[in-house]
Amino acid sequence: MKEKTNKYMNWNNKEIELNKDGFIKKWTDHVEGLYGLKSWRDIDGTTAKYDEIMGLVKELAGHTFDLKADDVHIYYGMDGVESHRVGKKYLIKDGKEVKNV
């Protein structure tokens, strides 16, 4: 099976194609600057806090990548989910579950 990739715009507005690992690395590279907040003596568990933040960023980046790769779109209205579709197939439309027949 071919590895999933998504297209994104880079910092100079050039289109780039990334796989999931590349997309996660892009976001963890941004967060690595927080390394400076760790105490060299690890006072108050700063290493664990940093590691937790990095773990959350990896999880969120992976989730965001998968949503785009799978063409998932969720739109929220005042009363909750207005529509939810995967590709062109709606699971929820106008706030109501779509019956798959």
Buried (B, 14 or more C-beta within 10 A) or exposed (E): EEEEBBEBEEEEEEEEEBBBEBBBBBBBEEBEEBEEEBEEEEEEEBBEBBEEBBEEBBEEBBEBBBBBBEEEEEEEEEEEEBBBBEEEEBBBEEEEEBEEE
